[in-house]
Amino acid sequence: MSAQSSLFDLTGRVAVVTGSSKGIGRAIAERLAEHGARVIVSSRKADACEAVAAGIRARGGEAAVIPCNISQKQALQGLVDETIALWGGIDILVCNAATNPYFGPSAGISDEQFDKIMGSNVRSNVWLCNMVIPQMAERGGGSIIIISSIGGLRGSPVIGAYCISKAADMQIARNVAIEWGHANIRCNCIAPGLIRTDFARALWENPEIERRRSADTPLRRIGEPDEIAGAAVFLASGAGSFTTGQTFVIDGGVTAGSPVTAD
């Protein structure tokens, strides 16, 4: 193997990717496997996960399915325990699963909807990190990747609570980096812009919203799930061995500024 390709070699490493039956999570799972990782495909629906795992295996990769509802602490512990029982440990954790049950002004969100967003998008990530980190430390280190959003860097008139949760995810990464760097455990966030996923369908399927976003994006389009996966491979691999506590924005240039000038 060449020195260049070995930077991204994940052979022998075990990766758990939540919410990996579709969208960004699926793309990350597939690319980690392509680079040699053994991947646990996980979401609530076992059949959807199995379809992804079967595709990975068909391309020569190694994948297993462990369904999990991230809102349930016991289910998350089961995900961790079953992975360790199957493959001996966890080297890479990708916290991708998230929810957003409310679309509209923040004044209209119910307590239940707010609590669901914070529970799934923030608390579950804290739980999962705390469950995985001790055995990572025993194994000599590892990489945790949290999928945040540029919503964590900007306000929004329609997904305000979601944006709050994604800003919190960035802080989780910073805290884990500070607390566990001594054990060679790295933690980073990826903050995508608008990506063509089922999760963001309410945004990109609206022609006017997609038109405005594309016009405001320097690359003049929205992103695709696989355009996020490469950053995850970097952060999981030796190429990212000195990178921790950071948030990587992948948004086609949206947060850099709008290319559209006012008349």
C-alpha positions as CSV (number, residue, x, y, z in Angstrom):
1,M,0.0,0.0,0.0
2,S,1.3,3.5,-0.9
3,A,2.1,6.0,1.9
4,Q,-0.7,8.2,0.5
5,S,-3.4,5.5,0.6
6,S,-2.3,4.3,4.0
7,L,-3.3,7.6,5.5
8,F,-6.9,6.7,5.0
9,D,-6.6,2.9,5.7
10,L,-9.1,1.7,8.3
11,T,-8.3,-2.0,8.0
12,G,-9.0,-3.8,11.3
13,R,-11.0,-0.9,12.9
14,V,-14.5,-1.3,14.1
15,A,-17.0,1.5,13.3
16,V,-20.5,2.1,14.7
17,V,-22.6,4.5,12.6
18,T,-26.1,5.5,14.0
19,G,-28.8,6.5,11.6
20,S,-27.0,4.7,8.8
21,S,-29.9,3.1,6.9
22,K,-30.1,6.1,4.6
23,G,-28.8,9.6,3.8
24,I,-25.5,10.9,5.2
25,G,-25.2,8.0,7.7
26,R,-25.5,5.4,4.9
27,A,-22.9,7.2,2.8
28,I,-20.5,7.3,5.7
29,A,-21.0,3.6,6.6
30,E,-20.3,2.7,2.9
31,R,-17.2,4.8,2.6
32,L,-15.7,3.6,6.0
33,A,-16.2,0.0,4.8
34,E,-14.7,0.8,1.5
35,H,-11.5,1.9,3.4
36,G,-11.4,-1.3,5.4
37,A,-13.4,-0.7,8.5
38,R,-15.8,-3.3,9.9
39,V,-19.1,-1.4,10.1
40,I,-22.1,-1.7,12.3
41,V,-25.1,-0.4,10.4
42,S,-27.7,0.9,12.9
43,S,-31.1,2.6,12.8
44,R,-34.6,1.7,14.1
45,K,-35.5,-0.5,11.2
46,A,-33.6,-3.7,10.9
47,D,-34.7,-4.4,7.3
48,A,-33.5,-1.0,6.0
49,C,-30.1,-1.6,7.8
50,E,-29.8,-5.0,6.3
51,A,-30.2,-3.6,2.8
52,V,-27.2,-1.3,3.4
53,A,-25.1,-4.0,5.1
54,A,-25.8,-6.4,2.2
55,G,-24.6,-3.8,-0.3
56,I,-21.4,-3.3,1.7
57,R,-20.8,-7.0,1.7
58,A,-21.5,-7.3,-2.0
59,R,-18.7,-4.9,-2.6
60,G,-16.3,-6.9,-0.5
61,G,-16.7,-5.0,2.8
62,E,-17.6,-6.3,6.2
63,A,-20.8,-5.1,7.9
64,A,-23.3,-6.2,10.5
65,V,-26.7,-4.9,11.6
66,I,-27.7,-3.9,15.2
67,P,-31.0,-2.0,15.2
68,C,-31.2,0.8,17.8
69,N,-33.6,3.6,18.9
70,I,-31.2,6.3,20.0
71,S,-33.8,7.9,22.3
72,Q,-33.6,4.9,24.6
73,K,-30.6,4.6,26.9
74,Q,-30.9,0.9,27.3
75,A,-31.0,0.4,23.5
76,L,-27.8,2.5,23.1
77,Q,-26.1,0.3,25.7
78,G,-27.2,-2.7,23.8
79,L,-25.7,-1.3,20.6
80,V,-22.4,-0.9,22.4
81,D,-22.4,-4.2,24.2
82,E,-23.4,-6.2,21.1
83,T,-20.8,-4.6,19.0
84,I,-18.1,-5.3,21.5
85,A,-19.3,-8.9,21.8
86,L,-19.3,-9.3,18.0
87,W,-16.0,-7.6,17.1
88,G,-14.1,-7.0,20.4
89,G,-14.4,-3.2,20.6
90,I,-15.2,0.1,19.0
91,D,-12.6,2.3,17.4
92,I,-14.8,4.7,15.4
93,L,-18.1,6.1,16.6
94,V,-20.3,8.2,14.2
95,C,-23.2,9.9,15.9
96,N,-25.4,10.7,12.9
97,A,-29.0,9.9,14.0
98,A,-31.0,12.9,14.8
99,T,-34.6,14.2,14.7
100,N,-36.6,17.3,14.0
101,P,-40.3,16.9,14.6
102,Y,-41.1,20.6,14.3
103,F,-40.9,23.0,11.4
104,G,-42.0,26.6,12.1
105,P,-41.4,29.6,14.4
106,S,-39.9,28.7,17.8
107,A,-42.9,30.3,19.6
108,G,-45.0,27.5,18.3
109,I,-43.0,24.5,19.4
110,S,-44.4,22.3,22.1
111,D,-42.5,21.2,25.2
112,E,-42.7,17.6,24.0
113,Q,-41.2,18.5,20.6
114,F,-38.4,20.5,22.2
115,D,-37.6,17.8,24.6
116,K,-37.6,15.2,21.8
117,I,-35.1,17.2,19.8
118,M,-32.8,17.8,22.8
119,G,-33.1,14.2,23.9
120,S,-32.3,12.6,20.5
121,N,-29.8,15.2,19.2
122,V,-27.9,16.0,22.4
123,R,-28.5,13.7,25.3
124,S,-28.3,10.5,23.2
125,N,-24.9,11.6,21.9
126,V,-23.6,12.3,25.4
127,W,-24.9,8.9,26.5
128,L,-23.3,7.1,23.6
129,C,-20.0,8.9,24.0
130,N,-19.8,8.0,27.7
131,M,-20.6,4.3,26.9
132,V,-18.0,4.0,24.2
133,I,-15.1,6.1,25.5
134,P,-13.9,3.9,28.4
135,Q,-13.2,0.9,26.1
136,M,-11.7,3.2,23.4
137,A,-9.3,4.4,26.1
138,E,-8.4,0.8,26.9
139,R,-7.8,0.1,23.2
140,G,-5.3,3.0,23.0
141,G,-7.6,5.6,21.4
142,G,-10.3,6.2,18.9
143,S,-12.3,8.7,16.9
144,I,-15.7,10.1,17.6
145,I,-17.5,12.0,14.8
146,I,-20.7,13.9,15.5
147,I,-22.8,15.0,12.6
148,S,-23.9,18.5,13.4
149,S,-25.2,21.1,11.0
150,I,-24.5,24.7,9.8
151,G,-27.7,25.3,11.7
152,G,-25.5,25.2,14.8
153,L,-23.7,28.3,13.5
154,R,-26.7,30.3,12.3
155,G,-30.2,31.1,13.5
156,S,-33.3,29.9,11.6
157,P,-37.0,31.1,11.5
158,V,-38.2,27.5,11.0
159,I,-35.8,25.0,12.7
160,G,-34.7,27.0,15.7
161,A,-34.7,24.2,18.3
162,Y,-32.9,21.9,15.9
163,C,-30.2,24.6,15.5
164,I,-29.8,24.9,19.2
165,S,-29.3,21.1,19.5
166,K,-26.7,21.2,16.7
167,A,-24.7,24.0,18.4
168,A,-24.7,21.8,21.5
169,D,-23.2,18.9,19.5
170,M,-20.3,21.1,18.6
171,Q,-19.7,21.7,22.3
172,I,-19.9,18.0,23.1
173,A,-17.0,17.5,20.6
174,R,-15.0,20.2,22.3
175,N,-15.6,18.8,25.7
176,V,-14.7,15.2,24.8
177,A,-11.6,16.5,23.0
178,I,-10.4,18.3,26.2
179,E,-11.4,15.5,28.6
180,W,-10.1,12.5,26.7
181,G,-7.2,13.8,24.5
182,H,-4.8,12.3,27.0
183,A,-6.1,8.9,26.1
184,N,-5.7,9.5,22.3
185,I,-9.4,9.8,21.8
186,R,-10.4,12.4,19.3
187,C,-13.8,14.0,18.8
188,N,-14.9,16.2,16.0
189,C,-18.1,17.5,14.3
190,I,-19.1,17.7,10.7
191,A,-21.5,20.5,10.0
192,P,-23.2,19.9,6.6
193,G,-25.3,22.5,4.8
194,L,-28.4,21.5,2.9
195,I,-28.0,18.0,1.7
196,R,-30.4,16.0,-0.5
197,T,-31.6,13.5,2.2
198,D,-35.0,12.3,3.4
199,F,-34.3,14.1,6.7
200,A,-34.1,17.5,4.9
201,R,-36.8,16.8,2.4
202,A,-39.1,19.5,3.7
203,L,-36.4,22.0,2.6
204,W,-35.1,20.8,-0.7
205,E,-38.4,19.4,-2.0
206,N,-39.8,22.9,-1.8
207,P,-38.8,24.4,-5.2
208,E,-38.7,28.0,-3.9
209,I,-36.5,27.0,-0.9
210,E,-34.1,25.0,-3.1
211,R,-33.9,27.8,-5.7
212,R,-33.1,30.4,-3.0
213,R,-30.5,28.1,-1.3
214,S,-28.8,27.2,-4.6
215,A,-28.7,30.9,-5.6
216,D,-27.2,31.8,-2.2
217,T,-24.6,29.0,-2.4
218,P,-21.2,29.8,-4.1
219,L,-21.3,26.3,-5.7
220,R,-24.9,27.1,-6.9
221,R,-26.4,23.8,-5.7
222,I,-27.3,21.8,-2.6
223,G,-25.1,18.9,-1.5
224,E,-25.3,15.1,-1.8
225,P,-24.8,12.6,1.0
226,D,-21.6,11.2,-0.3
227,E,-20.0,14.6,-0.3
228,I,-20.0,14.4,3.5
229,A,-18.6,10.9,3.8
230,G,-15.0,11.8,2.8
231,A,-14.6,14.1,5.8
232,A,-15.7,11.2,8.1
233,V,-13.1,9.0,6.5
234,F,-10.4,11.7,7.1
235,L,-11.5,12.1,10.7
236,A,-11.6,8.4,11.4
237,S,-8.2,7.6,9.8
238,G,-4.6,8.3,10.4
239,A,-4.9,11.4,8.2
240,G,-6.8,13.1,11.0
241,S,-4.6,11.9,13.8
242,F,-3.8,15.4,15.0
243,T,-7.4,16.8,14.6
244,T,-9.7,17.0,17.5
245,G,-12.3,19.4,19.0
246,Q,-13.1,20.9,15.6
247,T,-16.2,21.5,13.5
248,F,-15.8,20.9,9.8
249,V,-18.2,22.9,7.7
250,I,-19.2,21.3,4.4
251,D,-21.9,23.5,2.9
252,G,-20.9,24.5,-0.6
253,G,-19.7,27.8,0.7
254,V,-23.0,29.0,2.2
255,T,-21.5,30.2,5.5
256,A,-18.7,32.0,3.6
257,G,-21.2,34.4,2.2
258,S,-23.8,34.8,-0.6
259,P,-22.6,35.3,-4.2
260,V,-25.9,37.1,-4.9
261,T,-25.6,40.9,-4.7
262,A,-28.6,43.2,-4.0
263,D,-29.8,45.3,-6.9
